[in-house]
Amino acid sequence: MKNKALHSLGKGLMKLSPIKVIIIDDVGTYFNEQMLSVASANGNITFERYRKCDSTLLKSLVSNPRDILIMDIKGTVTKDVGKDGFDVTKYVFENTNTFVVITSAHKHHLKNQKNYGDYVIVDRLLTPIDFCEEMNEIIDIYLKRKISFYKKLSYKIGKSFIRKKLLTH
Protein backbone atom coordinates (compact mmCIF):
# COMPACT_ATOMS: atom_id res chain seq x y z
CA MET A 1 0.00 0.00 0.00
CA LYS A 2 1.28 3.43 -0.92
CA ASN A 3 1.93 5.88 1.91
CA LYS A 4 1.39 3.28 4.62
CA ALA A 5 2.55 5.59 7.42
CA LEU A 6 0.31 8.40 6.18
CA HIS A 7 -2.62 6.01 5.87
CA SER A 8 -2.08 4.70 9.41
CA LEU A 9 -1.81 8.22 10.80
CA GLY A 10 -4.99 9.19 8.96
CA LYS A 11 -6.89 6.19 10.31
CA GLY A 12 -5.66 7.06 13.83
CA LEU A 13 -6.83 10.66 13.45
CA MET A 14 -10.17 9.44 12.13
CA LYS A 15 -10.71 7.51 15.36
CA LEU A 16 -10.35 10.73 17.36
CA SER A 17 -12.94 12.59 15.34
CA PRO A 18 -14.83 11.23 12.36
CA ILE A 19 -14.33 12.74 8.95
CA LYS A 20 -17.51 14.64 8.14
CA VAL A 21 -18.63 14.31 4.54
CA ILE A 22 -21.62 16.13 3.07
CA ILE A 23 -22.99 15.03 -0.28
CA ILE A 24 -25.35 17.14 -2.38
CA ASP A 25 -26.71 15.27 -5.39
CA ASP A 26 -30.19 15.42 -6.90
CA VAL A 27 -30.27 11.77 -8.04
CA GLY A 28 -31.47 9.51 -5.23
CA THR A 29 -29.91 6.33 -6.63
CA TYR A 30 -26.48 7.93 -6.78
CA PHE A 31 -24.59 8.05 -3.47
CA ASN A 32 -27.37 5.83 -2.09
CA GLU A 33 -27.75 4.37 1.40
CA GLN A 34 -25.92 1.16 0.47
CA MET A 35 -22.91 3.09 -0.82
CA LEU A 36 -22.80 5.29 2.27
CA SER A 37 -23.20 2.31 4.60
CA VAL A 38 -20.33 0.38 3.00
CA ALA A 39 -18.10 3.48 3.03
CA SER A 40 -18.95 4.19 6.68
CA ALA A 41 -17.90 0.67 7.62
CA ASN A 42 -14.52 1.37 5.99
CA GLY A 43 -13.57 4.00 8.58
CA ASN A 44 -14.82 6.56 11.04
CA ILE A 45 -16.78 8.64 8.55
CA THR A 46 -20.11 10.39 8.93
CA PHE A 47 -22.23 11.27 5.93
CA GLU A 48 -24.93 13.86 5.40
CA ARG A 49 -26.93 13.54 2.19
CA TYR A 50 -29.03 16.26 0.54
CA ARG A 51 -30.70 16.57 -2.86
CA LYS A 52 -30.70 20.38 -3.05
CA CYS A 53 -28.66 23.22 -1.61
CA ASP A 54 -30.76 26.15 -0.45
CA SER A 55 -29.67 29.30 1.39
CA THR A 56 -30.07 27.61 4.80
CA LEU A 57 -27.79 24.73 3.84
CA LEU A 58 -25.26 27.11 2.25
CA LYS A 59 -25.08 29.13 5.48
CA SER A 60 -24.58 25.88 7.39
CA LEU A 61 -21.75 24.85 5.04
CA VAL A 62 -19.88 28.03 5.96
CA SER A 63 -20.81 28.39 9.63
CA ASN A 64 -20.33 24.67 10.39
CA PRO A 65 -17.78 23.51 7.80
CA ARG A 66 -17.55 19.81 7.13
CA ASP A 67 -14.27 18.15 6.19
CA ILE A 68 -15.34 17.16 2.69
CA LEU A 69 -18.11 18.44 0.39
CA ILE A 70 -19.10 16.30 -2.60
CA MET A 71 -21.31 18.32 -4.94
CA ASP A 72 -23.09 17.41 -8.15
CA ILE A 73 -22.94 20.59 -10.15
CA LYS A 74 -26.21 20.32 -12.09
CA GLY A 75 -29.72 20.31 -10.64
CA THR A 76 -28.69 20.65 -7.01
CA VAL A 77 -29.08 24.35 -6.27
CA THR A 78 -32.15 26.46 -5.54
CA LYS A 79 -32.41 29.78 -7.40
CA ASP A 80 -31.78 31.85 -4.26
CA VAL A 81 -28.28 30.31 -3.97
CA GLY A 82 -27.01 30.41 -7.55
CA LYS A 83 -27.41 29.01 -11.02
CA ASP A 84 -25.56 25.73 -10.47
CA GLY A 85 -23.32 23.78 -8.12
CA PHE A 86 -20.26 25.69 -9.30
CA ASP A 87 -21.58 28.77 -7.47
CA VAL A 88 -21.86 26.78 -4.24
CA THR A 89 -18.51 24.99 -4.55
CA LYS A 90 -16.69 28.20 -5.40
CA TYR A 91 -18.24 29.98 -2.40
CA VAL A 92 -17.44 27.11 0.01
CA PHE A 93 -13.94 26.71 -1.47
CA GLU A 94 -13.16 30.41 -0.98
CA ASN A 95 -14.74 30.81 2.48
CA THR A 96 -13.87 27.60 4.37
CA ASN A 97 -11.15 24.97 4.67
CA THR A 98 -13.56 22.32 3.40
CA PHE A 99 -12.08 19.91 0.85
CA VAL A 100 -14.37 20.45 -2.14
CA VAL A 101 -15.13 17.64 -4.59
CA ILE A 102 -17.21 18.22 -7.73
CA THR A 103 -18.98 15.63 -9.83
CA SER A 104 -21.51 15.39 -12.64
CA ALA A 105 -23.13 12.66 -14.70
CA HIS A 106 -22.15 14.70 -17.74
CA LYS A 107 -18.36 14.84 -18.12
CA HIS A 108 -18.46 17.87 -20.42
CA HIS A 109 -19.59 19.99 -17.44
CA LEU A 110 -16.42 19.04 -15.57
CA LYS A 111 -13.96 20.07 -18.27
CA ASN A 112 -11.51 22.72 -17.03
CA GLN A 113 -13.36 23.16 -13.73
CA LYS A 114 -10.48 22.39 -11.34
CA ASN A 115 -10.58 25.98 -10.04
CA TYR A 116 -13.90 25.26 -8.33
CA GLY A 117 -12.54 22.72 -5.89
CA ASP A 118 -9.83 20.36 -4.74
CA TYR A 119 -10.85 17.20 -6.58
CA VAL A 120 -13.02 16.16 -9.54
CA ILE A 121 -14.83 12.82 -9.68
CA VAL A 122 -14.72 12.14 -13.40
CA ASP A 123 -16.25 8.66 -13.61
CA ARG A 124 -19.70 7.59 -12.47
CA LEU A 125 -19.51 5.54 -9.29
CA LEU A 126 -21.96 2.74 -9.97
CA THR A 127 -21.24 0.36 -7.11
CA PRO A 128 -20.46 0.71 -3.41
CA ILE A 129 -16.95 -0.60 -4.16
CA ASP A 130 -16.39 2.15 -6.75
CA PHE A 131 -17.56 4.70 -4.19
CA CYS A 132 -15.29 3.28 -1.44
CA GLU A 133 -12.26 3.34 -3.73
CA GLU A 134 -12.99 6.93 -4.75
CA MET A 135 -13.58 7.95 -1.10
CA ASN A 136 -10.25 6.37 -0.11
CA GLU A 137 -8.52 8.42 -2.81
CA ILE A 138 -10.32 11.61 -1.72
CA ILE A 139 -9.53 11.02 1.96
CA ASP A 140 -5.86 10.27 1.20
CA ILE A 141 -5.51 13.58 -0.66
CA TYR A 142 -7.46 15.42 2.05
CA LEU A 143 -5.26 13.99 4.83
CA LYS A 144 -2.05 14.75 2.92
CA ARG A 145 -3.09 18.39 2.60
CA LYS A 146 -4.15 18.58 6.23
CA ILE A 147 -0.91 16.97 7.46
CA SER A 148 1.11 19.26 5.17
CA PHE A 149 -0.55 22.28 6.79
CA TYR A 150 0.32 21.03 10.29
CA LYS A 151 3.90 20.21 9.24
CA LYS A 152 4.35 23.77 7.98
CA LEU A 153 2.73 25.18 11.11
CA SER A 154 4.90 23.13 13.48
CA TYR A 155 8.00 24.08 11.44
CA LYS A 156 7.15 27.79 11.74
CA ILE A 157 6.46 27.48 15.48
CA GLY A 158 9.70 25.57 16.03
CA LYS A 159 11.64 28.08 13.98
CA SER A 160 10.23 31.01 15.98
CA PHE A 161 11.08 29.27 19.29
CA ILE A 162 14.66 28.70 18.14
CA ARG A 163 14.93 32.29 16.94
CA LYS A 164 13.63 33.61 20.29
CA LYS A 165 15.97 31.33 22.21
CA LEU A 166 18.96 32.53 20.16
CA LEU A 167 17.98 36.17 20.65
CA THR A 168 17.66 35.80 24.44
CA HIS A 169 21.13 34.28 24.80
Residue pairs with C-beta under 8 A, 6 or more apart in sequence:
1 7
3 140
3 144
6 140
6 143
6 144
6 147
7 140
9 143
9 147
10 139
10 140
10 143
10 147
11 43
13 143
14 43
14 44
14 45
15 44
17 44
18 44
18 45
18 46
19 43
19 44
19 45
19 46
19 67
19 68
19 139
19 142
20 45
20 46
20 48
20 66
20 67
20 68
21 45
21 46
21 47
21 48
21 66
21 67
21 68
21 69
21 70
21 135
22 47
22 48
22 49
22 50
22 61
22 66
22 68
22 69
22 70
23 31
23 36
23 47
23 48
23 49
23 50
23 70
23 71
24 50
24 51
24 52
24 53
24 57
24 69
24 70
24 71
24 72
24 76
24 85
24 88
25 31
25 49
25 51
25 70
25 71
25 72
25 76
25 103
26 51
26 52
26 72
26 74
26 75
26 76
27 72
27 105
28 51
30 72
30 105
30 124
30 125
31 49
31 70
31 125
31 131
34 128
35 125
35 127
35 128
35 131
35 132
36 47
36 49
37 128
38 128
38 129
38 131
38 132
39 45
39 47
39 128
39 131
39 132
39 135
40 46
40 47
42 132
42 135
42 136
43 139
45 135
45 139
48 66
50 57
51 76
52 76
52 77
52 78
53 61
53 71
53 76
53 77
53 78
53 81
53 85
53 88
54 78
54 80
54 81
55 78
55 80
55 81
58 81
58 88
58 91
58 92
61 69
61 88
61 92
61 96
61 98
62 91
62 92
62 95
62 96
65 92
65 96
65 97
65 98
66 98
67 98
67 99
67 142
68 98
68 99
68 100
68 101
68 138
68 139
68 142
69 89
69 92
69 98
69 99
69 100
69 101
70 101
70 103
70 121
70 138
71 85
71 88
71 89
71 100
71 101
71 102
71 103
71 117
72 85
72 102
72 103
72 104
72 105
73 84
73 85
73 86
73 89
73 102
73 103
73 104
73 109
73 110
73 113
73 116
74 84
74 85
74 104
74 105
74 106
74 109
76 84
76 85
76 88
77 83
77 84
77 85
77 87
77 88
81 87
81 88
82 88
82 91
85 102
85 104
86 102
86 113
86 116
89 100
89 102
89 116
89 117
90 116
92 98
92 100
93 100
93 116
93 117
93 118
99 118
99 119
99 138
99 141
99 142
99 145
100 116
100 117
100 118
100 119
101 117
101 118
101 119
101 120
101 121
101 138
102 110
102 113
102 116
102 117
102 119
102 120
102 121
103 110
103 120
103 121
104 110
105 124
107 122
110 120
110 122
113 120
114 120
118 141
118 142
118 145
119 138
119 141
121 134
123 130
125 131
125 134
